[in-house]
Amino acid sequence: MRSVWMIVGKHPRLWVTAVLALSAVLIYAGIDRLLEDRTVQSFSGAIQDKVVAIDPGHGGEDGGAKGTRGTQEKVINLQIAKKVVDQLNQAGGKAILTRETEANLSVGQWSQRSELTKRVEKAQAANALVYVSIHANSFPLAPSCSGPQVFYQPGSAEGKRLALHIQKEMTKRVGNKDKRQAKAEDYFVLRMTKCPAVMVETGFLSNAAEEALLIKDDYQDKLAQGIAAGIARYLGGEPAEEPKDAASDAPGGFIPEVDRALSPGTFDS
């Protein structure tokens, strides 16, 4: 300590400069952290009066994936989707749901293709600027797989930017130990939309621990906040950074038995 005070005594200006520099670094770091952790409400200028279509995946007779505890994907998809809509609308947006109940939009003989088409048409009729389809993943052959992941249409630069923002915001709030990153996939619903569209897989129902989280209200709140904040950053025109970490090679992203209508060329008749 004595040597430090001797330096201070001999070089007071140097000491003051060092203190000021350190203070500036701490202040800017604090501001940067505040900007990074902004709530959805702080993006109200970017969201104000903008129409966003939130699609709760599956529904009606199509239950989607089923968890180890019997959790139906269609149920948690709707729960999280409603929270996303609430977040966006509280910040001044005009978010809509493609389905608000278990009732199907398609009329007559039901098929996944006709149902998805009706949902896209509803979004387009509302002049939605973005389309976000919310799902839950499943891969029973690898029950340790976990983490949220966002998919966008190959070749869609705007879809990719939207996906990167949502992926980053969800990961900040709930973590992602498998290091899953936004990924390009050719899904029917993503190809059909005229506006930028993404599919959000909120986690794996085939992972018992993650299923237990996905049914919790507070965990759903975190996911919804991440999705809404990602949408807000996109609508605000913010550029999206490419992830530095490589995406996990763990399996996931497709459930042939469940999501076959979302993949090209494999529709119900």
C-alpha positions as CSV (number, residue, x, y, z in Angstrom):
1,M,0.0,0.0,0.0
2,R,2.8,2.4,0.9
3,S,4.3,2.1,-2.7
4,V,0.9,2.9,-4.2
5,W,0.5,6.0,-2.1
6,M,4.0,7.1,-3.0
7,I,3.1,6.8,-6.7
8,V,-0.1,8.8,-6.1
9,G,1.9,11.5,-4.3
10,K,4.5,11.7,-7.1
11,H,2.0,11.5,-10.0
12,P,-1.4,12.9,-8.9
13,R,-2.5,13.7,-12.5
14,L,-1.7,10.2,-13.6
15,W,-3.8,8.8,-10.7
16,V,-6.7,11.1,-11.5
17,T,-6.6,10.1,-15.2
18,A,-6.6,6.4,-14.2
19,V,-9.6,6.9,-11.9
20,L,-11.5,8.8,-14.6
21,A,-10.7,6.2,-17.2
22,L,-11.8,3.4,-14.9
23,S,-15.0,5.2,-14.1
24,A,-15.8,5.7,-17.8
25,V,-15.3,2.0,-18.5
26,L,-17.6,1.1,-15.7
27,I,-20.2,3.6,-16.7
28,Y,-20.2,2.5,-20.4
29,A,-20.2,-1.2,-19.3
30,G,-23.3,-0.5,-17.2
31,I,-25.0,1.4,-20.0
32,D,-24.2,-1.4,-22.4
33,R,-25.6,-4.0,-20.0
34,L,-28.8,-2.0,-19.5
35,L,-29.2,-1.8,-23.3
36,E,-28.6,-5.5,-23.6
37,D,-31.1,-6.4,-20.9
38,R,-33.9,-4.0,-22.0
39,T,-37.4,-5.0,-21.3
40,V,-39.9,-5.3,-24.2
41,Q,-41.6,-2.2,-23.0
42,S,-38.5,-0.2,-23.6
43,F,-38.8,-1.1,-27.3
44,S,-42.2,0.6,-27.6
45,G,-41.1,2.9,-30.3
46,A,-40.0,-0.1,-32.5
47,I,-43.2,-2.0,-31.8
48,Q,-45.8,0.8,-31.8
49,D,-48.9,-0.1,-34.0
50,K,-46.9,-2.9,-35.8
51,V,-48.8,-6.1,-36.6
52,V,-47.1,-9.3,-35.6
53,A,-48.6,-12.8,-36.2
54,I,-47.9,-15.3,-33.4
55,D,-48.8,-18.9,-34.4
56,P,-49.3,-21.4,-31.6
57,G,-48.2,-24.6,-33.3
58,H,-50.6,-27.5,-33.7
59,G,-54.0,-27.4,-32.0
60,G,-57.3,-29.1,-32.2
61,E,-57.0,-32.8,-33.1
62,D,-53.3,-32.2,-33.8
63,G,-51.7,-32.4,-30.4
64,G,-48.1,-32.2,-31.6
65,A,-45.4,-33.8,-29.5
66,K,-46.1,-35.5,-26.2
67,G,-43.8,-35.2,-23.2
68,T,-42.6,-37.8,-20.8
69,R,-45.2,-36.6,-18.3
70,G,-47.9,-36.6,-20.9
71,T,-47.7,-32.8,-21.6
72,Q,-49.2,-32.0,-25.0
73,E,-47.3,-29.6,-27.2
74,K,-50.3,-27.8,-28.5
75,V,-51.2,-26.7,-24.9
76,I,-47.9,-25.1,-24.0
77,N,-47.5,-23.6,-27.5
78,L,-50.8,-21.7,-26.9
79,Q,-49.8,-20.7,-23.4
80,I,-46.5,-19.2,-24.5
81,A,-48.0,-17.6,-27.6
82,K,-50.5,-15.8,-25.5
83,K,-47.8,-14.5,-23.3
84,V,-45.8,-13.2,-26.3
85,V,-48.9,-11.4,-27.6
86,D,-49.5,-9.8,-24.2
87,Q,-45.8,-8.6,-24.0
88,L,-46.0,-7.1,-27.5
89,N,-49.4,-5.4,-27.1
90,Q,-48.5,-4.0,-23.7
91,A,-45.6,-2.2,-25.5
92,G,-47.9,-0.7,-28.1
93,G,-47.9,-3.4,-30.7
94,K,-50.8,-5.0,-32.5
95,A,-49.9,-8.7,-32.2
96,I,-52.5,-11.3,-33.2
97,L,-52.8,-15.1,-32.6
98,T,-53.5,-17.4,-35.5
99,R,-55.5,-19.5,-33.1
100,E,-56.9,-18.5,-29.7
101,T,-58.5,-21.8,-28.8
102,E,-58.4,-25.5,-29.7
103,A,-60.7,-24.9,-32.7
104,N,-59.3,-25.4,-36.2
105,L,-59.4,-22.6,-38.7
106,S,-59.8,-24.9,-41.7
107,V,-63.3,-26.0,-42.7
108,G,-64.4,-29.5,-43.9
109,Q,-62.0,-32.5,-43.9
110,W,-59.1,-31.5,-41.7
111,S,-55.5,-31.7,-42.9
112,Q,-52.3,-30.1,-41.7
113,R,-51.7,-28.4,-45.0
114,S,-55.1,-26.8,-45.1
115,E,-54.8,-25.7,-41.5
116,L,-51.4,-24.2,-41.9
117,T,-52.6,-22.4,-45.1
118,K,-55.5,-20.8,-43.2
119,R,-53.2,-19.6,-40.5
120,V,-50.8,-18.0,-43.0
121,E,-53.8,-16.4,-44.8
122,K,-55.0,-14.9,-41.5
123,A,-51.7,-13.4,-40.9
124,Q,-51.5,-12.0,-44.4
125,A,-55.0,-10.6,-44.2
126,A,-53.9,-8.7,-41.1
127,N,-50.8,-7.3,-43.0
128,A,-48.5,-8.9,-40.4
129,L,-44.9,-7.7,-40.7
130,V,-43.5,-10.9,-39.2
131,Y,-44.8,-14.4,-38.6
132,V,-43.6,-16.4,-35.6
133,S,-44.7,-20.0,-35.2
134,I,-44.2,-21.4,-31.7
135,H,-43.5,-25.1,-31.1
136,A,-41.8,-27.5,-28.6
137,N,-39.3,-30.0,-29.8
138,S,-39.0,-33.7,-29.1
139,F,-36.3,-36.4,-29.8
140,P,-37.0,-39.5,-27.6
141,L,-33.9,-41.3,-29.0
142,A,-31.7,-38.7,-27.3
143,P,-33.6,-37.6,-24.2
144,S,-30.7,-35.4,-23.0
145,C,-31.2,-33.0,-25.9
146,S,-32.3,-29.6,-24.6
147,G,-32.5,-25.9,-25.3
148,P,-34.5,-23.5,-27.5
149,Q,-33.8,-23.2,-31.2
150,V,-35.1,-21.0,-34.0
151,F,-35.5,-21.9,-37.6
152,Y,-35.8,-19.7,-40.7
153,Q,-36.4,-20.2,-44.4
154,P,-33.1,-20.9,-46.4
155,G,-32.2,-17.8,-48.4
156,S,-34.3,-15.4,-46.3
157,A,-32.0,-12.7,-45.0
158,E,-34.7,-11.0,-43.0
159,G,-35.9,-14.3,-41.7
160,K,-32.4,-15.1,-40.5
161,R,-32.0,-11.7,-38.8
162,L,-35.3,-12.2,-37.0
163,A,-34.3,-15.7,-36.0
164,L,-30.9,-14.6,-34.7
165,H,-32.5,-11.9,-32.5
166,I,-35.0,-14.3,-31.0
167,Q,-32.4,-17.0,-30.5
168,K,-30.1,-14.6,-28.6
169,E,-32.9,-13.2,-26.5
170,M,-34.2,-16.6,-25.4
171,T,-30.8,-17.9,-24.7
172,K,-30.0,-14.9,-22.5
173,R,-33.1,-15.7,-20.4
174,V,-33.2,-19.5,-20.1
175,G,-29.7,-20.6,-21.1
176,N,-28.7,-23.1,-23.8
177,K,-26.2,-25.7,-22.7
178,D,-26.3,-27.5,-26.0
179,K,-25.3,-24.3,-27.7
180,R,-28.2,-24.5,-30.2
181,Q,-28.2,-21.7,-32.8
182,A,-30.6,-20.3,-35.3
183,K,-30.7,-22.6,-38.3
184,A,-32.1,-22.6,-41.9
185,E,-34.7,-25.3,-42.6
186,D,-37.2,-25.6,-45.4
187,Y,-40.6,-25.8,-43.6
188,F,-44.0,-25.3,-45.4
189,V,-45.2,-22.6,-43.1
190,L,-42.0,-20.6,-43.6
191,R,-42.2,-20.9,-47.3
192,M,-45.8,-19.9,-47.5
193,T,-45.6,-16.6,-45.7
194,K,-44.9,-13.4,-47.6
195,C,-43.4,-11.6,-44.6
196,P,-40.2,-12.8,-42.7
197,A,-41.1,-15.9,-40.7
198,V,-39.5,-18.2,-38.1
199,M,-40.3,-21.3,-36.2
200,V,-39.4,-21.2,-32.5
201,E,-38.8,-24.5,-30.8
202,T,-38.9,-23.6,-27.1
203,G,-37.3,-26.7,-25.7
204,F,-37.5,-30.5,-25.7
205,L,-40.5,-32.3,-24.3
206,S,-38.6,-35.5,-24.6
207,N,-36.2,-34.2,-21.9
208,A,-38.0,-34.8,-18.6
209,A,-36.2,-31.9,-16.8
210,E,-36.9,-29.5,-19.6
211,E,-40.5,-30.6,-19.9
212,A,-40.9,-29.8,-16.2
213,L,-39.7,-26.3,-16.9
214,L,-41.8,-25.8,-20.0
215,I,-45.0,-26.3,-18.0
216,K,-44.0,-23.7,-15.4
217,D,-45.6,-20.3,-15.7
218,D,-42.5,-18.3,-14.7
219,Y,-40.3,-20.3,-17.3
220,Q,-42.9,-19.6,-20.0
221,D,-42.7,-15.9,-19.0
222,K,-39.0,-15.9,-19.7
223,L,-39.4,-17.6,-23.0
224,A,-42.1,-15.2,-24.0
225,Q,-40.0,-12.2,-23.0
226,G,-37.1,-13.5,-25.1
227,I,-39.3,-14.1,-28.1
228,A,-41.0,-10.7,-27.8
229,A,-37.7,-8.9,-27.2
230,G,-36.2,-10.6,-30.3
231,I,-39.1,-9.5,-32.4
232,A,-38.8,-5.9,-31.0
233,R,-35.1,-5.8,-31.9
234,Y,-35.9,-7.0,-35.4
235,L,-38.7,-4.4,-35.9
236,G,-36.4,-1.7,-34.6
237,G,-34.0,-2.4,-37.4
238,E,-31.2,-3.6,-35.3
239,P,-28.5,-5.7,-37.1
240,A,-28.1,-9.2,-35.8
241,E,-24.7,-10.7,-35.0
242,E,-23.7,-14.1,-36.2
243,P,-23.1,-16.5,-33.2
244,K,-19.4,-17.1,-32.3
245,D,-20.1,-20.6,-30.9
246,A,-20.7,-23.4,-33.2
247,A,-24.2,-24.9,-33.1
248,S,-24.6,-28.2,-31.3
249,D,-24.5,-31.4,-33.4
250,A,-27.0,-33.0,-31.1
251,P,-30.1,-34.3,-33.0
252,G,-33.3,-32.3,-33.1
253,G,-35.3,-29.9,-35.2
254,F,-37.5,-32.5,-36.9
255,I,-40.1,-34.9,-35.5
256,P,-41.1,-36.9,-38.7
257,E,-44.3,-38.2,-37.0
258,V,-45.4,-34.8,-35.8
259,D,-44.0,-32.1,-38.1
260,R,-44.1,-33.9,-41.5
261,A,-46.6,-31.4,-42.8
262,L,-44.2,-28.6,-42.1
263,S,-41.5,-30.2,-44.2
264,P,-41.6,-29.9,-48.0
265,G,-43.4,-32.5,-50.1
266,T,-44.9,-34.6,-47.3
267,F,-48.5,-33.3,-46.8
268,D,-51.6,-35.0,-45.7
269,S,-54.1,-35.4,-48.5
